[in-house]
Amino acid sequence: MDIQYEDKFVQEVAAIKFADLTFESKVHLLQRTVLFQGHEAILKSLVEATTTYYYKNQTALHLAAEEGYLDVVQCLMKHGADVNVKTNYDRTALHLAARMNKWDVVQWLVEHGKANVEATDTWGRTVLHYAAGGNLDVVQLLVEHEKADVNAIDKYGETVLHWAVQENNLDVIKWLVEHGNVDAMNNNGETVLHRAVQVNNLDVVKWLVEHRNANLEATDKWGGTMLHLAARGNLDVVQWLMEHGKANVEATDKWGRTVLHWTALGNLDVVQWLVEHEKANVEATDNDGRTVLHLAAQENKWDVVKWLVEHRKANVEAADNHGQTVLHWAVCGKLNVVKWLVEHRKANVKAADNHGRTVLHWAVRGKLNVVKWLVEHRKANVKAADNHGRTVLHWAVQVNKWNAVKCKCDPYCEHLSYSILVILYSTASMADVNTVNGSEIFADLLCETQKD
């Protein structure tokens, strides 16, 4: 490198904001210059520089460790880089190397760089928490040679074993179980087995139960059983729990929800199997009087809604403790569920809850296309008043007064906003509008419509 070019290069490197540096295209040039020529000015720049917001205030050492460039790590450390300096999220270079399975970097940082194995990030996670999702040899190095605490917990009570299960890392799980507590619970009362069920890993579930006697009867702090958690996911896990765990399909959690209630939030095949093979009660109600169909409609599970109604005669007009029907809950979601309930099952658009609120009252909390369809195609009554005399217009203004201001210039605003008020206004009389006291939004609306 000639003197003139070298000076220019030094100036450029000294000005680098490392958000531009990914250790891909530029790393070869940096390595050649820094490592083989050992230019002090460049080394000083690399050691002292930090990244912009995009990389969360990482230093060059963080970036090199995360990408596994051991020679760059060694060079930076030799010239004074702080091995334990932290990012915005309190992660050290060792955290990042462990997370990315950079075995040689991890080994060198702990054996030669004196990196702190017990350093915790913003969430209280140690290096071992990060390593648990990767290679077993990294975990073993940290535990056996560096005495990392295998029972360390983060701020959520999650152990290293919870993290290994979350990442479906069976080799690490088997090794950690020999050193940690398989029945340890996090802040939500969830054991490692709960987590394995949540992530639908049947192999891990089987191994924990068959080889480590993990407690199948454990419930979380909300009273949820293993079957409650499994019901939202994989049919294989549900079937195995029913066959081996003597699970109770009608068990309820603290909200009074059965396994089938939770299944309605997941996959249709699980719903069908529990109803057809385990005789799960389709009309069971939770503490609020809501059926499985209420929840399926609320969560836009169209396939579940159709199957429950067509094959199990689930009651579309069932009302919960507040008088809200399935349609009341469906209108806050997607139009396809609403249309099917109304057009194919004759769900009552005029139904009112215990407070006199119609389906349209509730729809103004949801999507533009639902309100538009109810008003234009089902003639839903904009003037309908609840028990307190509040019409749909009152509700629309109250619910959307901030969104209306933000979105009034956006004709494609997806959530209820100014566009909804335009639709409601177009079907209401001036007298109806005037009953909405002090509405600066309607004042704006009138001005806008005069321009059209």
C-alpha positions in Angstrom: 0.0 0.0 0.0 1.5 3.3 -1.1 1.8 6.2 1.4 -0.8 8.4 -0.2 -3.4 5.6 -0.4 -2.6 4.4 3.1 -3.1 7.9 4.6 -6.5 8.2 2.8 -7.5 4.7 4.0 -6.6 5.5 7.6 -8.8 8.7 7.4 -11.7 6.7 6.0 -11.4 3.9 8.6 -11.1 6.5 11.4 -14.4 8.0 10.3 -16.2 4.6 10.0 -19.6 4.3 11.6 -19.8 0.6 12.1 -23.4 0.3 11.2 -21.9 0.2 7.7 -19.6 -2.7 8.6 -21.0 -6.2 8.4 -17.6 -8.0 8.2 -18.4 -9.3 4.8 -17.3 -7.2 1.8 -15.0 -4.9 3.9 -13.6 -7.4 6.3 -10.9 -8.7 3.8 -9.5 -5.2 3.3 -9.6 -4.5 7.0 -8.0 -7.8 7.9 -5.2 -7.4 5.4 -4.4 -3.9 6.4 -4.9 -4.3 10.2 -3.6 -7.8 10.8 -0.7 -8.0 8.3 0.5 -4.4 8.3 -0.5 -3.7 11.9 -1.3 0.0 11.3 -1.6 1.6 14.7 -4.0 4.4 13.6 -6.4 2.0 12.1 -6.2 -0.3 15.1 -6.9 2.5 17.5 -9.9 3.6 15.3 -11.3 0.0 15.3 -10.9 -0.4 19.1 -12.6 2.9 20.0 -15.4 3.0 17.4 -18.9 2.0 18.2 -21.9 1.4 16.0 -24.9 3.5 15.4 -28.4 2.6 16.6 -28.9 -0.1 13.9 -26.4 -2.4 15.5 -27.4 -1.4 19.1 -24.1 0.3 20.0 -21.9 -2.7 19.3 -18.2 -2.2 19.1 -15.9 -3.7 16.5 -15.1 -6.5 19.0 -18.8 -7.3 19.3 -19.2 -7.5 15.5 -16.0 -9.6 15.1 -17.0 -12.0 17.9 -20.6 -12.4 16.5 -19.3 -13.2 13.0 -16.6 -15.6 14.3 -13.5 -13.7 13.1 -11.1 -15.0 15.8 -8.0 -13.3 14.3 -9.8 -9.9 14.3 -10.9 -10.5 17.9 -7.4 -11.4 19.0 -6.0 -8.3 17.2 -8.5 -6.0 18.8 -7.9 -7.4 22.2 -4.2 -7.1 21.8 -4.6 -3.4 21.2 -6.8 -2.7 24.2 -10.4 -3.6 23.3 -12.5 -4.2 26.5 -13.7 -7.8 26.4 -16.6 -7.1 28.8 -17.9 -3.9 27.2 -21.7 -4.1 26.6 -24.1 -3.2 23.9 -27.4 -1.3 24.4 -28.9 -4.6 25.6 -26.0 -5.3 27.9 -24.6 -8.1 25.8 -20.9 -8.8 25.8 -18.8 -10.1 22.9 -19.1 -13.5 24.7 -22.9 -13.4 24.7 -22.9 -12.8 20.9 -20.3 -15.5 20.1 -22.1 -18.0 22.2 -25.5 -17.2 20.5 -23.9 -17.6 17.1 -22.1 -20.9 18.0 -18.7 -19.4 17.3 -16.9 -22.1 19.3 -13.3 -21.0 18.7 -14.1 -17.4 19.6 -15.9 -18.5 22.8 -13.0 -20.7 23.8 -10.4 -18.0 23.2 -12.5 -15.3 25.0 -12.9 -17.3 28.2 -9.4 -18.9 28.2 -7.3 -16.1 27.1 -9.5 -13.0 27.1 -10.7 -13.5 30.6 -14.3 -12.8 29.5 -16.9 -12.8 32.3 -18.9 -16.0 31.9 -21.6 -14.8 34.4 -22.2 -11.5 32.7 -25.9 -10.9 32.3 -27.8 -8.9 29.6 -30.8 -6.6 30.1 -33.1 -9.5 30.6 -30.7 -11.2 33.1 -29.6 -13.9 30.7 -26.1 -15.3 31.0 -23.8 -16.5 28.3 -25.0 -20.0 29.1 -28.6 -19.1 28.3 -27.4 -18.0 24.8 -25.2 -21.1 24.4 -28.0 -23.5 25.2 -29.5 -23.0 21.8 -26.3 -24.1 20.0 -23.5 -26.7 20.2 -23.1 -29.0 23.1 -19.3 -28.5 23.2 -19.8 -24.7 23.9 -22.2 -25.5 26.8 -19.8 -28.1 28.2 -16.8 -25.7 28.0 -18.7 -23.0 29.9 -20.0 -25.4 32.6 -17.1 -27.8 33.1 -14.1 -25.5 32.6 -15.6 -22.1 33.4 -18.0 -23.2 36.1 -21.0 -21.4 34.5 -24.1 -21.7 36.6 -26.4 -24.2 35.0 -29.3 -23.2 37.2 -29.0 -19.5 36.5 -32.3 -17.8 35.8 -33.2 -14.7 33.9 -35.6 -12.0 35.0 -38.5 -14.1 33.8 -37.4 -17.1 35.8 -36.3 -19.0 32.7 -33.5 -21.5 33.3 -30.8 -22.5 30.8 -32.8 -25.7 30.4 -35.9 -23.7 29.4 -33.9 -22.1 26.7 -32.4 -25.3 25.4 -36.0 -26.7 25.1 -37.2 -23.5 23.4 -34.5 -24.1 20.8 -35.4 -27.9 20.4 -31.8 -28.8 21.2 -32.1 -32.4 22.4 -28.4 -33.1 22.8 -27.9 -30.0 25.0 -31.2 -30.8 26.9 -30.0 -34.4 27.7 -26.7 -33.1 29.0 -28.2 -30.2 31.0 -30.8 -32.4 32.7 -27.9 -34.3 34.4 -26.8 -31.0 36.0 -30.0 -29.0 36.4 -33.6 -29.2 37.8 -36.0 -30.6 35.2 -39.0 -29.5 37.3 -37.8 -25.9 37.8 -40.6 -23.3 37.1 -40.3 -19.9 35.5 -42.3 -16.9 36.8 -45.4 -18.2 35.0 -45.2 -21.5 36.7 -44.1 -23.3 33.6 -41.7 -26.2 33.8 -39.3 -27.4 31.1 -42.0 -29.9 30.1 -44.5 -27.1 29.6 -42.1 -25.4 27.3 -41.5 -28.6 25.3 -45.3 -28.9 24.8 -45.5 -25.3 23.8 -43.0 -25.7 21.0 -44.6 -28.9 19.9 -41.5 -31.0 20.2 -42.8 -34.5 20.8 -39.4 -36.1 20.9 -38.3 -33.8 23.8 -41.7 -34.3 25.5 -41.3 -38.1 25.4 -37.7 -38.0 26.5 -38.4 -35.8 29.5 -41.3 -37.9 30.7 -39.8 -41.4 29.9 -36.2 -40.8 31.0 -36.4 -38.0 33.6 -39.9 -38.5 35.0 -41.0 -34.9 34.3 -44.3 -34.1 36.0 -47.2 -34.5 33.5 -49.6 -33.2 36.1 -47.9 -29.8 36.6 -50.1 -26.8 36.0 -48.9 -23.2 35.3 -49.9 -20.3 37.5 -53.1 -19.9 35.5 -54.1 -23.5 36.1 -53.3 -24.5 32.5 -52.4 -28.2 32.1 -50.0 -29.7 29.6 -53.0 -30.5 27.5 -54.2 -26.9 27.5 -50.9 -25.8 26.1 -50.7 -28.7 23.6 -54.2 -28.0 22.3 -53.0 -24.9 20.5 -50.5 -26.7 18.5 -49.5 -30.2 17.3 -52.0 -33.1 17.2 -49.3 -35.7 17.8 -48.4 -34.1 21.1 -52.1 -34.0 22.1 -52.6 -37.6 21.2 -49.5 -38.7 23.1 -50.5 -36.8 26.2 -54.0 -38.4 26.1 -52.6 -41.8 25.7 -49.7 -41.6 28.2 -50.6 -38.8 30.6 -54.2 -39.7 31.4 -55.0 -36.1 30.6 -58.4 -34.7 31.4 -60.0 -33.1 28.3 -62.6 -31.3 30.4 -60.1 -29.8 32.9 -60.5 -26.0 33.3 -58.0 -23.2 33.9 -58.5 -20.2 36.1 -60.7 -18.6 33.4 -62.9 -21.7 33.3 -61.7 -22.6 29.8 -61.5 -26.3 28.8 -58.9 -27.8 26.6 -61.3 -27.4 23.6 -61.6 -23.6 24.3 -57.8 -23.3 23.8 -57.9 -25.7 20.8 -60.2 -23.3 19.1 -57.3 -20.9 18.9 -55.1 -23.4 17.1 -55.6 -26.1 14.5 -58.8 -27.6 13.2 -57.4 -31.2 13.2 -56.9 -31.0 17.0 -60.5 -29.7 17.4 -61.9 -32.5 15.3 -59.9 -35.2 17.1 -60.8 -34.0 20.6 -64.5 -33.8 19.7 -64.7 -37.0 17.8 -62.4 -39.3 19.8 -62.5 -37.7 23.3 -66.0 -36.4 23.2 -65.0 -32.9 24.2 -68.0 -30.7 25.0 -68.5 -28.2 22.2 -71.0 -26.1 24.3 -68.8 -25.8 27.4 -68.7 -22.3 28.7 -65.9 -20.4 30.5 -66.3 -18.1 33.5 -67.6 -15.4 31.1 -70.2 -17.7 29.5 -68.3 -17.9 26.3 -68.4 -21.1 24.2 -65.7 -22.5 22.0 -67.4 -20.9 19.1 -67.2 -17.5 20.7 -63.4 -17.8 20.9 -63.0 -19.3 17.5 -64.9 -16.4 16.0 -63.0 -13.8 18.0 -59.7 -15.3 16.8 -60.8 -15.4 13.1 -60.5 -19.2 13.0 -62.9 -19.6 10.0 -62.3 -23.3 9.4 -62.9 -24.0 13.1 -66.1 -21.9 13.1 -67.5 -23.6 10.0 -66.7 -27.1 11.3 -68.2 -26.5 14.7 -71.4 -25.1 13.2 -71.8 -27.5 10.3 -70.7 -30.7 12.0 -71.4 -30.2 15.7 -74.4 -27.8 15.5 -72.7 -25.2 17.6 -75.1 -22.5 18.6 -74.5 -19.3 16.6 -76.9 -17.3 18.8 -75.4 -18.4 22.1 -74.9 -15.4 24.3 -72.2 -15.0 27.0 -72.7 -13.5 30.4 -72.7 -10.0 28.9 -75.3 -10.9 26.3 -72.8 -10.9 23.4 -73.4 -13.4 20.6 -70.8 -15.1 18.5 -71.4 -12.3 15.9 -70.6 -9.6 18.5 -67.1 -11.2 18.9 -66.6 -11.9 15.2 -67.1 -8.3 14.0 -63.9 -7.1 15.6 -62.0 -9.5 13.2 -62.1 -10.5 9.6 -65.0 -10.0 7.2 -65.0 -13.6 5.9 -66.1 -15.0 9.3 -68.8 -12.3 9.7 -70.2 -12.8 6.2 -70.3 -16.6 6.6 -72.1 -16.3 9.9 -74.7 -13.9 8.5 -75.2 -15.2 5.0 -75.0 -19.0 5.7 -76.1 -19.3 9.4 -78.5 -16.3 9.6 -76.7 -14.7 12.5 -78.7 -11.8 13.9 -77.1 -8.5 12.9 -79.6 -6.6 15.1 -78.7 -8.6 18.3 -78.0 -6.4 21.3 -76.0 -7.3 24.4 -77.0 -6.6 28.0 -76.1 -3.0 27.6 -78.1 -2.6 24.4 -75.1 -2.5 22.1 -75.7 -4.0 18.7 -73.2 -5.8 16.5 -72.5 -2.5 14.7 -71.7 -0.8 18.0 -68.9 -3.4 18.5 -67.9 -3.4 14.9 -66.6 0.2 15.1 -63.7 -1.2 17.1 -62.6 -3.4 14.3 -62.0 -3.2 10.6 -63.2 -0.8 7.9 -64.5 -3.5 5.5 -66.6 -5.1 8.2 -68.4 -1.9 9.1 -68.8 -1.0 5.5 -70.4 -4.4 4.7 -72.7 -4.3 7.7 -74.0 -0.8 6.8 -74.2 -1.1 3.0 -75.2 -4.8 2.6 -77.0 -5.7 5.8 -78.5 -2.3 6.5 -77.2 -2.3 10.0 -78.8 0.6 11.9 -76.4 3.5 12.5 -79.1 5.2 14.7 -79.4 2.3 17.1 -78.9 3.5 20.7 -77.6 1.5 23.6 -79.1 1.6 27.1 -77.4 4.9 27.8 -78.7 6.5 24.6 -75.4 6.3 22.7 -75.7 5.6 19.1 -73.2 3.9 16.8 -72.0 7.4 15.8 -71.3 8.2 19.5 -69.3 5.0 19.8 -67.4 5.6 16.6 -66.3 9.1 17.7 -65.3 7.9 21.2 -63.4 4.9 20.0 -61.7 6.5 17.1 -61.3 10.2 17.9 -57.5 9.9 18.0 -57.2 7.5 15.1 -59.6 9.6 13.1 -57.3 12.6 13.4 -54.2 10.6 12.5 -55.7 8.8 9.6 -58.1 11.3 8.1 -55.7 12.1 5.2 -55.2 8.4 4.5 -58.0 6.9 2.4 -56.4 3.4 2.7 -56.3 3.5 6.5 -57.1 -0.2 7.4 -58.2 0.2 11.0 -61.2 2.2 12.0 -60.5 5.9 11.6 -61.7 8.8 9.6 -62.8 6.5 6.8 -65.3 4.8 9.1 -66.8 8.0 10.2 -67.3 8.9 6.5 -69.3 5.7 6.0 -71.4 6.3 9.1 -71.9 9.9 8.3 -73.1 9.1 4.8 -76.0 7.0 6.2 -76.9 9.4 9.0 -79.0 12.5 9.0 -77.8 15.9 10.1 -79.9 15.6 13.2 -78.1 12.3 14.1 -74.7 14.0 13.7 -75.8 16.9 15.9 -76.5 14.6 18.8 -72.8 13.8 19.0 -71.9 16.5 21.5 -68.7 18.5 21.0 -67.3 16.4 18.1 -64.6 18.4 16.5 -64.0 15.3 14.4 -67.4 15.6 12.7 -66.8 19.3 12.2 -63.6 18.3 10.3 -65.6 15.7 8.5 -68.2 18.2 7.3 -65.5 20.5 6.0 -63.9 17.7 4.1 -67.1 16.4 2.5 -67.9 19.9 1.3 -64.8 19.7 -0.8 -65.9 16.5 -2.6 
